[in-house]
Amino acid sequence: MNLEQSLTKRGIKVTLHKVEFTTNYTRAFLKIENSNEPHSNLVNFVLEPVAMQGKKQLRYISRFKKDFPQDGFSEINFSPIPPGVEEEGVAVFHPVGFTPDSPRTVILRFDSTVSPFIFEVPLEEGVQVRPKVEEDSTIKVVEVGQTRIAGGVLITLHKVEFAEEYTAVFLILENKNGEHSDIFFDETECRAIQQNKQFWRTFEGPKYRQIKVSIPGGIKEEGVVKFEAIDYNKGKIRFEFPVITNIQDRKRYRFIFNVSIPRTNS
């Protein structure tokens, strides 16, 4: 359902482009814009988004959950949003009810440090629920949850997704240095090693959110690095992610994650 509803409060504009209803999720397509002056405070969306249908809360589905749809749309980044920055993506919830006695309105609420942004979405008679799409059985996901810290930079590797054409690594980078201490994520030098074989980046597969090259102090950046397809059945993989913390001194840290592949019964 196309909506194009916008709310603006204290220089923060949130636009709800559309809401998609399926039998296994409800997905809101959003854009957040911070149009305040350059030295204004960052904006945080401090709680998980909330969706309500009558008295029923539709639980939020983050991208780290297996129910999150893997069709190329990235979860919107609710991390601190600096002035002049736009964020675009989706917020995913459990499915709405479409029985005859189900409430015909869904409330979407996004709480920020500025103000809550609340949208009312009518479930019109013409809305058709999209059928559930079967998951691709060739995709395997390994939950990792490892964190590395160096040079005031924190990197968390949440999960690794294995497919026939690519391997996707889901990361969060957090620059815990001062306000004017940008760090630089060198994606071109990221690599994966399995046994005696090296794997480089690829553009194959879904168009996931990429990690920005420059990350200011105090900012958390989330995204995905995709590598050439790695064999799920050949054991441990070493992932390396280089970060430059001072562009003048070129101080470089290499964040290393060793990921073990769980054994299967097959």
C-alpha positions as a Markdown table, in Angstrom:
| # | Residue | x | y | z |
|---|---|---|---|---|
| 1 | Met | 0.0 | 0.0 | 0.0 |
| 2 | Asn | 1.5 | 3.3 | -1.1 |
| 3 | Leu | 1.1 | 6.1 | 1.5 |
| 4 | Glu | 3.8 | 8.8 | 1.3 |
| 5 | Gln | 3.0 | 10.2 | 4.7 |
| 6 | Ser | 5.6 | 12.6 | 6.2 |
| 7 | Leu | 6.1 | 14.0 | 9.7 |
| 8 | Thr | 8.6 | 16.7 | 10.6 |
| 9 | Lys | 9.6 | 17.7 | 14.1 |
| 10 | Arg | 12.5 | 19.9 | 15.1 |
| 11 | Gly | 14.3 | 19.4 | 11.8 |
| 12 | Ile | 13.8 | 15.7 | 11.6 |
| 13 | Lys | 11.6 | 14.4 | 8.8 |
| 14 | Val | 10.3 | 10.8 | 8.8 |
| 15 | Thr | 8.6 | 9.7 | 5.6 |
| 16 | Leu | 6.6 | 6.5 | 5.4 |
| 17 | His | 6.6 | 5.6 | 1.7 |
| 18 | Lys | 4.5 | 2.4 | 1.8 |
| 19 | Val | 3.6 | -0.6 | 3.9 |
| 20 | Glu | 3.7 | -4.1 | 2.5 |
| 21 | Phe | 1.5 | -6.8 | 4.0 |
| 22 | Thr | 2.3 | -10.5 | 3.6 |
| 23 | Thr | 1.3 | -13.6 | 5.4 |
| 24 | Asn | 4.6 | -13.8 | 7.3 |
| 25 | Tyr | 5.5 | -10.1 | 7.9 |
| 26 | Thr | 4.5 | -6.5 | 7.7 |
| 27 | Arg | 7.1 | -4.2 | 6.2 |
| 28 | Ala | 7.3 | -0.4 | 6.3 |
| 29 | Phe | 9.5 | 1.5 | 3.8 |
| 30 | Leu | 10.9 | 4.6 | 5.5 |
| 31 | Lys | 13.2 | 7.6 | 5.0 |
| 32 | Ile | 14.7 | 9.6 | 7.9 |
| 33 | Glu | 16.2 | 13.0 | 7.2 |
| 34 | Asn | 18.1 | 15.2 | 9.7 |
| 35 | Ser | 18.0 | 18.8 | 8.2 |
| 36 | Asn | 19.4 | 20.5 | 11.2 |
| 37 | Glu | 22.6 | 22.7 | 11.2 |
| 38 | Pro | 26.0 | 21.0 | 11.0 |
| 39 | His | 26.8 | 21.4 | 14.7 |
| 40 | Ser | 23.4 | 20.3 | 16.1 |
| 41 | Asn | 23.0 | 17.2 | 18.2 |
| 42 | Leu | 22.8 | 13.8 | 16.7 |
| 43 | Val | 19.4 | 12.2 | 16.7 |
| 44 | Asn | 18.8 | 8.7 | 18.1 |
| 45 | Phe | 15.9 | 6.5 | 17.7 |
| 46 | Val | 16.0 | 5.1 | 21.2 |
| 47 | Leu | 13.6 | 2.1 | 21.2 |
| 48 | Glu | 12.6 | -0.6 | 18.8 |
| 49 | Pro | 9.8 | 0.5 | 16.5 |
| 50 | Val | 6.3 | -0.5 | 17.6 |
| 51 | Ala | 3.4 | -1.6 | 15.5 |
| 52 | Met | -0.1 | -2.0 | 17.0 |
| 53 | Gln | -3.3 | -3.5 | 15.5 |
| 54 | Gly | -5.9 | -2.6 | 18.0 |
| 55 | Lys | -4.6 | -4.0 | 21.4 |
| 56 | Lys | -2.3 | -6.4 | 19.7 |
| 57 | Gln | 1.4 | -5.5 | 19.3 |
| 58 | Leu | 3.1 | -6.8 | 16.2 |
| 59 | Arg | 6.6 | -7.8 | 17.3 |
| 60 | Tyr | 9.6 | -6.1 | 15.6 |
| 61 | Ile | 11.8 | -8.3 | 13.4 |
| 62 | Ser | 15.4 | -7.2 | 13.1 |
| 63 | Arg | 17.7 | -8.2 | 10.3 |
| 64 | Phe | 19.4 | -10.6 | 12.6 |
| 65 | Lys | 16.3 | -12.7 | 13.0 |
| 66 | Lys | 15.6 | -15.6 | 10.6 |
| 67 | Asp | 12.1 | -14.2 | 9.8 |
| 68 | Phe | 13.6 | -11.0 | 8.3 |
| 69 | Pro | 12.9 | -11.1 | 4.5 |
| 70 | Gln | 16.1 | -11.7 | 2.5 |
| 71 | Asp | 15.1 | -10.1 | -0.7 |
| 72 | Gly | 17.6 | -7.2 | -0.9 |
| 73 | Phe | 15.9 | -4.5 | 1.2 |
| 74 | Ser | 18.0 | -3.4 | 4.1 |
| 75 | Glu | 16.8 | -2.6 | 7.6 |
| 76 | Ile | 16.8 | 1.1 | 8.2 |
| 77 | Asn | 19.6 | 2.3 | 10.4 |
| 78 | Phe | 18.2 | 3.7 | 13.7 |
| 79 | Ser | 21.7 | 4.6 | 15.0 |
| 80 | Pro | 22.6 | 8.2 | 15.7 |
| 81 | Ile | 21.8 | 10.3 | 12.6 |
| 82 | Pro | 24.1 | 13.3 | 12.1 |
| 83 | Pro | 22.8 | 16.7 | 10.7 |
| 84 | Gly | 22.6 | 16.6 | 6.9 |
| 85 | Val | 22.3 | 12.8 | 6.8 |
| 86 | Glu | 19.5 | 10.7 | 5.3 |
| 87 | Glu | 18.7 | 7.1 | 6.1 |
| 88 | Glu | 16.5 | 4.9 | 4.0 |
| 89 | Gly | 15.4 | 1.3 | 4.6 |
| 90 | Val | 12.7 | -0.9 | 6.0 |
| 91 | Ala | 11.2 | -1.7 | 9.4 |
| 92 | Val | 9.7 | -5.2 | 9.6 |
| 93 | Phe | 7.1 | -6.5 | 12.0 |
| 94 | His | 5.0 | -9.6 | 12.5 |
| 95 | Pro | 2.0 | -9.9 | 10.1 |
| 96 | Val | -1.3 | -8.1 | 10.7 |
| 97 | Gly | -4.5 | -9.9 | 11.1 |
| 98 | Phe | -6.9 | -9.9 | 8.2 |
| 99 | Thr | -9.9 | -11.7 | 9.7 |
| 100 | Pro | -13.3 | -10.1 | 9.5 |
| 101 | Asp | -13.1 | -9.0 | 13.1 |
| 102 | Ser | -9.5 | -7.7 | 12.9 |
| 103 | Pro | -9.1 | -3.9 | 13.5 |
| 104 | Arg | -8.8 | -2.0 | 10.2 |
| 105 | Thr | -6.0 | 0.3 | 11.3 |
| 106 | Val | -2.3 | -0.3 | 12.2 |
| 107 | Ile | -0.4 | 2.2 | 14.2 |
| 108 | Leu | 3.4 | 2.5 | 13.6 |
| 109 | Arg | 5.4 | 4.3 | 16.2 |
| 110 | Phe | 9.1 | 5.3 | 16.0 |
| 111 | Asp | 10.5 | 6.9 | 19.2 |
| 112 | Ser | 13.4 | 9.3 | 18.9 |
| 113 | Thr | 15.3 | 11.7 | 21.2 |
| 114 | Val | 13.5 | 14.5 | 19.4 |
| 115 | Ser | 9.9 | 13.2 | 19.5 |
| 116 | Pro | 7.8 | 10.2 | 18.8 |
| 117 | Phe | 6.8 | 9.8 | 15.1 |
| 118 | Ile | 3.4 | 8.1 | 14.8 |
| 119 | Phe | 1.7 | 6.9 | 11.6 |
| 120 | Glu | -1.8 | 5.6 | 11.2 |
| 121 | Val | -2.1 | 3.1 | 8.4 |
| 122 | Pro | -5.7 | 2.1 | 7.3 |
| 123 | Leu | -6.2 | -1.4 | 6.1 |
| 124 | Glu | -8.4 | -0.7 | 3.1 |
| 125 | Glu | -10.7 | -3.3 | 1.6 |
| 126 | Gly | -8.6 | -3.4 | -1.5 |
| 127 | Val | -5.5 | -4.4 | 0.3 |
| 128 | Gln | -4.4 | -7.9 | -0.7 |
| 129 | Val | -2.1 | -10.0 | 1.4 |
| 130 | Arg | 0.9 | -11.2 | -0.5 |
| 131 | Pro | 1.5 | -15.0 | -0.2 |
| 132 | Lys | 4.4 | -16.3 | 1.9 |
| 133 | Val | 7.6 | -16.7 | -0.2 |
| 134 | Glu | 9.4 | -19.9 | 0.6 |
| 135 | Glu | 13.0 | -19.4 | 1.7 |
| 136 | Asp | 15.7 | -20.4 | -0.6 |
| 137 | Ser | 16.9 | -23.8 | 0.8 |
| 138 | Thr | 20.4 | -23.1 | -0.7 |
| 139 | Ile | 21.1 | -20.3 | 1.8 |
| 140 | Lys | 22.6 | -21.2 | 5.1 |
| 141 | Val | 23.1 | -18.8 | 8.0 |
| 142 | Val | 25.6 | -19.0 | 10.9 |
| 143 | Glu | 25.0 | -16.8 | 13.9 |
| 144 | Val | 28.3 | -15.5 | 15.2 |
| 145 | Gly | 28.0 | -12.6 | 17.7 |
| 146 | Gln | 31.8 | -11.9 | 18.0 |
| 147 | Thr | 33.1 | -8.5 | 18.9 |
| 148 | Arg | 36.6 | -7.0 | 18.5 |
| 149 | Ile | 37.9 | -3.7 | 19.9 |
| 150 | Ala | 41.0 | -1.7 | 18.9 |
| 151 | Gly | 42.0 | 1.9 | 18.5 |
| 152 | Gly | 38.7 | 3.1 | 19.9 |
| 153 | Val | 36.8 | 1.1 | 17.2 |
| 154 | Leu | 34.3 | -1.7 | 18.0 |
| 155 | Ile | 33.3 | -4.2 | 15.3 |
| 156 | Thr | 30.7 | -6.9 | 15.9 |
| 157 | Leu | 30.2 | -9.7 | 13.4 |
| 158 | His | 26.6 | -10.8 | 13.9 |
| 159 | Lys | 26.1 | -13.5 | 11.3 |
| 160 | Val | 27.4 | -15.0 | 8.0 |
| 161 | Glu | 25.1 | -15.9 | 5.2 |
| 162 | Phe | 26.2 | -18.6 | 2.7 |
| 163 | Ala | 24.7 | -18.8 | -0.8 |
| 164 | Glu | 25.6 | -20.3 | -4.1 |
| 165 | Glu | 26.9 | -17.0 | -5.6 |
| 166 | Tyr | 28.2 | -15.1 | -2.5 |
| 167 | Thr | 28.9 | -15.1 | 1.2 |
| 168 | Ala | 27.5 | -12.1 | 3.2 |
| 169 | Val | 29.0 | -10.9 | 6.5 |
| 170 | Phe | 26.7 | -8.7 | 8.6 |
| 171 | Leu | 28.7 | -6.2 | 10.7 |
| 172 | Ile | 28.3 | -3.2 | 13.0 |
| 173 | Leu | 31.2 | -0.7 | 13.3 |
| 174 | Glu | 31.2 | 1.8 | 16.1 |
| 175 | Asn | 33.6 | 4.7 | 16.3 |
| 176 | Lys | 34.0 | 5.4 | 20.0 |
| 177 | Asn | 36.6 | 8.1 | 19.5 |
| 178 | Gly | 36.1 | 11.9 | 19.8 |
| 179 | Glu | 33.8 | 14.1 | 17.7 |
| 180 | His | 36.5 | 15.0 | 15.1 |
| 181 | Ser | 38.1 | 11.6 | 15.0 |
| 182 | Asp | 36.8 | 10.0 | 11.8 |
| 183 | Ile | 37.7 | 6.4 | 11.0 |
| 184 | Phe | 37.9 | 4.9 | 7.6 |
| 185 | Phe | 36.6 | 1.4 | 6.7 |
| 186 | Asp | 38.7 | 0.0 | 3.8 |
| 187 | Glu | 36.3 | -2.4 | 2.2 |
| 188 | Thr | 38.5 | -2.9 | -0.8 |
| 189 | Glu | 41.0 | -4.7 | 1.5 |
| 190 | Cys | 38.5 | -6.9 | 3.3 |
| 191 | Arg | 39.1 | -10.6 | 2.7 |
| 192 | Ala | 38.1 | -14.1 | 3.8 |
| 193 | Ile | 40.4 | -17.1 | 4.0 |
| 194 | Gln | 39.4 | -20.8 | 4.2 |
| 195 | Gln | 42.1 | -23.4 | 4.3 |
| 196 | Asn | 44.6 | -22.3 | 1.7 |
| 197 | Lys | 42.2 | -20.2 | -0.5 |
| 198 | Gln | 41.6 | -16.5 | -0.3 |
| 199 | Phe | 38.2 | -14.9 | -1.2 |
| 200 | Trp | 37.6 | -11.3 | -2.2 |
| 201 | Arg | 34.6 | -9.0 | -2.4 |
| 202 | Thr | 31.8 | -9.6 | -4.9 |
| 203 | Phe | 28.8 | -7.7 | -6.1 |
| 204 | Glu | 26.8 | -10.9 | -6.7 |
| 205 | Gly | 23.6 | -11.5 | -4.7 |
| 206 | Pro | 21.2 | -9.2 | -2.9 |
| 207 | Lys | 21.8 | -5.5 | -2.8 |
| 208 | Tyr | 22.5 | -5.2 | 1.0 |
| 209 | Arg | 23.3 | -2.0 | 2.7 |
| 210 | Gln | 27.1 | -1.3 | 2.4 |
| 211 | Ile | 29.2 | 0.2 | 5.2 |
| 212 | Lys | 30.2 | 3.8 | 4.6 |
| 213 | Val | 33.9 | 4.5 | 4.1 |
| 214 | Ser | 34.1 | 7.4 | 6.6 |
| 215 | Ile | 32.6 | 7.0 | 10.0 |
| 216 | Pro | 32.6 | 10.1 | 12.3 |
| 217 | Gly | 33.3 | 9.9 | 16.1 |
| 218 | Gly | 30.4 | 8.6 | 18.1 |
| 219 | Ile | 28.7 | 7.1 | 15.1 |
| 220 | Lys | 27.6 | 3.4 | 14.7 |
| 221 | Glu | 27.5 | 2.1 | 11.1 |
| 222 | Glu | 25.8 | -1.1 | 10.1 |
| 223 | Gly | 26.1 | -3.0 | 6.9 |
| 224 | Val | 27.2 | -6.1 | 4.9 |
| 225 | Val | 30.4 | -7.1 | 3.2 |
| 226 | Lys | 29.9 | -9.7 | 0.4 |
| 227 | Phe | 32.6 | -12.1 | -0.6 |
| 228 | Glu | 32.9 | -14.7 | -3.3 |
| 229 | Ala | 31.0 | -17.9 | -2.5 |
| 230 | Ile | 32.7 | -19.8 | 0.3 |
| 231 | Asp | 32.2 | -23.5 | 0.8 |
| 232 | Tyr | 30.0 | -24.0 | 3.9 |
| 233 | Asn | 31.1 | -27.6 | 4.2 |
| 234 | Lys | 34.9 | -26.9 | 4.4 |
| 235 | Gly | 35.1 | -25.7 | 8.0 |
| 236 | Lys | 36.6 | -22.6 | 9.7 |
| 237 | Ile | 36.8 | -19.3 | 7.9 |
| 238 | Arg | 39.0 | -16.3 | 8.8 |
| 239 | Phe | 37.5 | -12.8 | 8.0 |
| 240 | Glu | 39.7 | -9.7 | 8.0 |
| 241 | Phe | 38.4 | -6.1 | 8.1 |
| 242 | Pro | 40.9 | -3.2 | 8.0 |
| 243 | Val | 40.2 | 0.1 | 9.6 |
| 244 | Ile | 42.3 | 3.3 | 9.5 |
| 245 | Thr | 41.9 | 5.4 | 12.6 |
| 246 | Asn | 44.0 | 8.4 | 11.7 |
| 247 | Ile | 44.2 | 9.5 | 8.1 |
| 248 | Gln | 47.4 | 11.5 | 8.6 |
| 249 | Asp | 49.4 | 8.9 | 10.5 |
| 250 | Arg | 47.7 | 6.1 | 8.5 |
| 251 | Lys | 47.4 | 4.0 | 11.6 |
| 252 | Arg | 45.7 | 0.8 | 10.5 |
| 253 | Tyr | 44.1 | -1.9 | 12.5 |
| 254 | Arg | 43.1 | -5.3 | 11.1 |
| 255 | Phe | 40.0 | -6.8 | 12.8 |
| 256 | Ile | 40.1 | -10.6 | 12.6 |
| 257 | Phe | 37.3 | -13.0 | 13.2 |
| 258 | Asn | 37.6 | -16.8 | 13.1 |
| 259 | Val | 34.2 | -18.3 | 12.3 |
| 260 | Ser | 33.6 | -22.0 | 12.9 |
| 261 | Ile | 30.9 | -23.7 | 10.8 |
| 262 | Pro | 28.6 | -26.0 | 12.8 |
| 263 | Arg | 28.6 | -29.6 | 11.7 |
| 264 | Thr | 25.4 | -30.9 | 10.1 |
| 265 | Asn | 24.0 | -34.4 | 10.0 |
| 266 | Ser | 23.9 | -34.5 | 6.2 |
